[in-house]
Amino acid sequence: MAAVFQRRLSGVLVLILAACTLMLAATSGVAHADPDEGDDKTLRSALESAAKGQAVAIQKLNASKKRAVQLQATVKQAQAGAKAMESQVNEIASRSYRLGRPSTMSMLLDSTSPDIFLERIERLDMMAQLDSQILTQYRGSLDKAAAAKAAIDKEIREQTKQVAALTKKKKEAEVALASVGGGQVAGGFVSVNSPLAKPAPRNSDGSWPDEKCTINDPTSSGCLTPRTLHAFQEAKSDGFTRYTVCWSQRNSGEHPKGRACDMSSNETTYKTSPATGDDKDYGNRLAAYFVKNADRLGVMYVIWFRQIWMPGDGWRSYSGSGGASAEHTNHVHVSML
């Protein structure tokens, strides 16, 4: 009996050990495939700050440029309207200079009858009203043009400020990347043949709404922001369906906030060696996809194969410390605004 019990106990222990091993493997495959991607908290914070600053500055700069174009059109319309009325205004000025404004006494002296007197009064009153309307429209057109010109000047000053802010944020990004031995201009991954993603929702002024981690993450047990889920779903619908983990518990970065995804270049896992062949080609196309659709999806930055892309800064070298996960040679990392 003792021998039978011992064999059964041994069998149970083997099953428990096997189950624990499988659970550990599954956990490491999802939540700990690349815990911190070779970056420390300071670097992640610097990258996030720089990338966000760039994105906001670019957004405001584009809005200013668009507004400036609209205001320039308003100026041209107002100037054209004023130009069209110049001949009428000149005629009014000339008539006033030649004749002056007749007095009641002169009209009485020149009138041969009460009927003629009343007729002249009516004509003069109508002329005065017409002159007043023309002059008012003329002054209104000039005022409108002046106001539009002032608005354009204000937009230009705002653009100048935004360019300065953008330049400052670029410097921050360069310093952050230099801290890990990167930051130099790189060739990058761009393709004109990348599919166009469906744009994510924006505010009425074109800005991105503030979002929290409120939606279940289909790739893990965590949550995502609506914008991050939208980007993941758009990429998936455009054929990028390989192994992906978005939310995961980290010491820093956007993953625990539900604003980042690690999309493996391999079908089923994160390999411990750099991607080659078809895997490398897949990663190249995926990185190019997020770059092309960055403005449509709200991409903050993309990291792939020792390079990082940020709006307005292009691709730059990125040197993580560690294996394939740290150097991002086995997966594409995308962070969302």
C-alpha positions in Angstrom: 0.0 0.0 0.0 2.8 2.4 0.9 4.5 1.8 -2.4 1.3 2.4 -4.3 0.6 5.6 -2.3 4.2 6.8 -3.0 3.8 6.2 -6.7 0.5 8.1 -6.8 2.0 11.0 -4.8 5.0 11.1 -7.2 2.6 11.2 -10.1 0.6 14.1 -8.6 3.8 16.0 -7.9 4.9 15.5 -11.5 1.6 16.8 -12.8 1.7 19.8 -10.4 5.3 20.6 -11.5 4.3 20.3 -15.2 1.3 22.6 -14.7 3.5 25.2 -12.9 6.0 25.0 -15.7 3.3 25.6 -18.3 1.9 28.5 -16.4 5.3 30.1 -15.9 6.0 29.7 -19.6 2.7 31.2 -20.6 3.2 34.1 -18.1 6.8 34.8 -19.4 5.5 34.6 -23.0 2.9 37.3 -22.4 3.9 39.6 -19.5 7.6 39.3 -19.4 8.7 38.8 -23.0 10.8 41.9 -22.7 10.1 43.5 -19.3 11.8 46.9 -19.8 13.2 46.6 -23.3 16.7 47.5 -22.0 15.6 51.1 -21.0 15.7 52.7 -17.6 12.9 54.9 -16.2 14.8 58.1 -16.9 15.2 57.3 -20.6 11.6 56.3 -21.0 10.4 59.5 -19.4 12.7 61.6 -21.5 11.5 59.9 -24.7 7.8 60.3 -23.8 8.3 64.0 -22.9 10.2 64.7 -26.1 7.9 62.8 -28.4 4.7 64.3 -26.8 6.2 67.8 -27.1 7.0 67.2 -30.7 3.6 65.9 -31.5 1.8 68.8 -29.8 4.1 71.4 -31.4 3.6 69.9 -34.9 -0.2 69.8 -34.4 -0.4 73.4 -33.4 2.0 74.4 -36.2 -0.2 72.7 -38.8 -3.3 74.3 -37.3 -1.6 77.7 -37.5 -0.6 77.2 -41.1 -4.1 76.1 -42.0 -5.6 79.1 -40.3 -3.1 81.4 -42.0 -4.2 80.1 -45.4 -7.9 80.7 -44.5 -7.2 84.3 -43.3 -5.1 85.1 -46.4 -8.2 84.2 -48.4 -10.3 86.5 -46.3 -7.8 89.3 -46.9 -8.0 88.9 -50.6 -11.8 88.8 -50.6 -12.0 92.0 -48.5 -9.4 93.8 -50.7 -11.2 92.8 -53.8 -14.5 94.1 -52.4 -12.9 97.4 -51.5 -11.3 97.6 -54.9 -14.7 97.1 -56.6 -16.2 100.0 -54.7 -13.3 102.5 -55.2 -14.9 104.0 -58.3 -18.2 104.7 -56.4 -16.3 106.1 -53.4 -14.3 108.4 -55.7 -17.4 109.6 -57.4 -19.0 110.5 -54.1 -15.9 112.3 -53.0 -15.7 114.2 -56.3 -19.4 115.2 -56.2 -19.0 116.4 -52.6 -16.0 118.4 -53.5 -17.6 120.1 -56.5 -21.1 120.8 -55.2 -20.8 120.6 -51.4 -23.9 119.8 -49.4 -26.8 122.1 -50.4 -28.4 124.0 -47.5 -32.2 124.3 -46.9 -32.0 128.0 -47.9 -30.3 127.3 -51.3 -32.9 124.6 -52.1 -35.7 127.0 -51.3 -34.2 129.8 -53.4 -33.7 127.5 -56.4 -37.1 125.9 -56.1 -39.8 127.4 -58.3 -42.6 125.6 -56.5 -43.3 123.5 -53.4 -43.6 120.4 -55.4 -40.1 120.8 -56.9 -38.8 121.6 -53.5 -40.2 118.4 -52.0 -38.9 116.4 -55.0 -35.4 117.7 -54.5 -35.5 116.9 -50.8 -36.5 113.3 -51.6 -33.7 112.9 -54.2 -31.1 114.4 -51.9 -32.2 112.1 -49.1 -32.0 109.0 -51.3 -28.5 110.1 -52.5 -27.3 110.6 -49.0 -28.6 107.2 -47.9 -26.9 105.5 -50.9 -23.7 107.4 -50.3 -23.8 106.3 -46.7 -24.3 102.6 -47.6 -21.5 102.6 -50.1 -19.1 104.3 -47.7 -20.1 102.0 -44.9 -19.4 98.9 -47.0 -16.1 100.3 -48.2 -15.0 101.0 -44.6 -16.2 97.6 -43.6 -14.2 95.9 -46.3 -11.1 97.8 -45.3 -11.6 97.0 -41.6 -12.2 93.3 -42.4 -9.0 93.2 -44.4 -7.0 94.9 -41.7 -8.4 92.6 -39.0 -7.6 89.5 -41.1 -4.1 90.8 -41.7 -3.6 91.3 -38.0 -4.9 87.7 -37.4 -2.4 86.4 -39.9 0.4 88.2 -38.2 -0.7 86.7 -34.9 -0.7 83.2 -36.5 2.8 83.8 -37.8 4.0 84.8 -34.3 2.4 81.6 -32.9 4.0 79.5 -35.6 7.4 81.0 -34.7 6.8 80.0 -31.0 5.8 76.5 -31.9 8.9 76.1 -34.1 11.0 77.1 -31.2 9.2 74.7 -28.9 9.6 71.9 -31.5 13.3 72.6 -31.8 13.7 72.4 -28.0 11.9 69.1 -27.9 14.1 67.7 -30.7 17.1 68.6 -28.5 15.5 66.7 -25.6 15.0 63.7 -27.8 18.6 63.8 -29.0 19.9 64.0 -25.5 17.7 61.1 -24.3 18.8 58.9 -27.2 22.5 59.9 -26.8 22.3 58.6 -23.2 22.0 55.1 -24.6 24.5 55.6 -27.4 22.0 56.6 -30.1 20.4 59.6 -31.7 22.1 59.9 -35.0 20.1 60.3 -38.2 19.3 56.8 -39.6 17.9 55.4 -42.8 14.7 54.3 -41.2 11.7 52.3 -42.5 9.3 54.0 -44.9 7.1 52.7 -47.7 4.7 54.6 -50.0 2.9 51.3 -50.4 1.8 51.0 -46.8 -2.0 50.7 -46.4 -3.9 53.7 -45.1 -5.4 53.2 -41.7 -8.8 54.5 -40.7 -8.3 57.7 -38.7 -8.8 57.6 -34.9 -11.4 60.0 -33.5 -10.2 63.6 -32.7 -11.6 66.6 -30.8 -13.4 69.2 -32.9 -10.3 71.4 -32.9 -8.2 68.6 -34.3 -6.4 67.7 -31.0 -6.3 64.2 -29.5 -8.7 63.6 -26.6 -7.2 62.5 -23.3 -7.8 58.8 -22.8 -7.4 56.4 -19.9 -6.7 52.6 -19.9 -10.4 51.6 -20.0 -10.8 48.9 -22.6 -9.9 45.2 -22.3 -6.7 44.4 -24.1 -7.3 41.4 -26.5 -3.6 40.5 -26.2 -3.3 40.3 -22.5 -5.2 40.4 -19.2 -4.8 44.2 -19.0 -6.4 47.3 -20.5 -5.8 49.7 -23.4 -6.8 53.2 -24.3 -9.4 53.4 -27.1 -6.8 55.0 -29.4 -4.3 52.2 -28.8 -6.9 49.5 -29.4 -7.9 51.3 -32.6 -4.3 51.3 -33.8 -3.9 47.6 -33.0 -7.1 46.7 -34.8 -6.3 48.8 -37.8 -2.8 47.1 -38.1 -4.4 43.7 -37.7 -7.1 44.5 -40.4 -4.3 45.5 -42.8 -2.6 42.2 -42.4 -0.2 42.6 -39.4 -1.5 39.7 -37.4 1.6 38.2 -35.8 2.2 37.7 -32.1 1.5 40.8 -30.1 1.4 41.9 -26.5 0.2 45.4 -25.6 -0.5 45.9 -21.9 2.0 44.5 -19.4 3.3 45.5 -16.0 6.5 47.5 -16.3 8.6 49.8 -14.2 8.1 52.7 -16.6 6.9 53.5 -20.1 3.5 53.3 -21.8 2.8 49.6 -21.5 1.2 49.7 -18.0 -0.8 52.8 -19.1 -2.3 50.8 -22.0 -0.6 53.1 -24.6 1.9 50.8 -26.2 2.2 47.4 -28.1 5.1 45.1 -28.8 4.4 43.4 -32.1 6.6 40.5 -32.7 8.2 39.9 -36.1 7.6 36.2 -35.6 4.3 34.4 -35.9 4.1 32.9 -32.5 6.6 34.3 -30.0 9.4 36.8 -29.3 12.6 35.2 -30.5 15.8 35.7 -28.6 17.8 36.6 -31.7 17.4 39.4 -34.3 14.8 38.8 -37.0 16.0 37.7 -40.4 14.4 36.8 -43.8 10.6 37.0 -43.8 10.5 38.0 -40.1 12.8 41.0 -40.8 10.7 42.0 -43.9 7.5 41.8 -41.8 9.0 44.1 -39.1 10.2 46.6 -41.8 6.7 46.8 -43.3 5.0 47.1 -39.9 7.3 49.9 -38.8 6.7 51.7 -42.1 2.9 51.2 -41.7 2.9 53.0 -38.3 5.1 55.8 -39.6 2.9 56.4 -42.6 -0.3 56.4 -40.4 1.2 58.2 -37.4 -1.0 61.3 -37.9 -4.1 59.2 -38.6 -3.6 56.9 -35.5 -2.0 59.2 -33.0 1.4 57.5 -32.9 3.9 59.0 -30.4 6.9 57.0 -31.5 8.0 53.7 -33.1 11.1 51.6 -32.3 12.4 48.8 -34.6 15.8 47.3 -35.3 18.0 49.7 -33.4 16.1 52.8 -34.7 13.4 55.0 -33.3 11.0 57.3 -35.2 9.3 60.4 -33.7 7.0 63.0 -35.5 9.1 65.8 -37.0 12.4 64.0 -36.2 12.4 61.1 -38.5 14.3 57.9 -37.9 17.3 58.0 -35.5 19.6 55.3 -34.2 18.5 53.7 -30.9 20.9 51.4 -29.0 19.3 49.4 -26.3 21.5 47.4 -24.0 20.9 43.7 -23.9 19.6 41.1 -26.3 17.1 41.2 -29.2 14.3 42.6 -27.0 16.4 45.5 -25.8 17.6 46.4 -29.3 14.1 45.8 -30.7 15.3 43.5 -33.3 12.6 40.9 -32.6 9.6 43.1 -32.3 8.2 46.5 -33.3 7.4 48.8 -30.4 4.7 51.4 -30.9 3.7 54.0 -28.3 0.5 56.1 -28.7 -0.4 59.6 -27.7 
